[in-house]
Amino acid sequence: MSMIKEIDAAGLKELMDKDEDILLYDVRSQAEFSQGIIEGGIFMPMHTVPVKLNDLPDDKTIVFYCRSGARSGQVCGYVMQNTNLEPLNLRGGIISWYQSGFEVVKPEGLQAQG
């Protein structure tokens, strides 16, 4: 089994600043997503990943993230086992992103569920 490839918050920020061919997938719940995202994050709850495998492009850098990196790590492993893709997992999730001083924004067009 291949090892999951990870990227830290600083590495992701650097990648985002220089590469527009990056897709960020947020695999958290609707409630978590509504609280704030990494700008450009695409909502793809973890439980929907199996039915969306064929939607993942093979010509872009794919990064999955969640709150702490655990769920997105599982998603990366699943994607690697079921496709030829090698996505990156954001080590430490959105928590590490925020603690590194990077911006978290409200998702556009979604109302917080409550």
Secondary structure as UniProt FT lines:
FT   STRAND          5..7
FT   HELIX           9..18
FT   STRAND          22..26
FT   HELIX           30..35
FT   TURN            39..40
FT   STRAND          42..43
FT   HELIX           46..48
FT   HELIX           49..52
FT   HELIX           53..55
FT   STRAND          61..65
FT   HELIX           70..82
FT   STRAND          88..90
FT   TURN            91..92
FT   HELIX           93..99
FT   TURN            100..101
FT   TURN            108..109
//
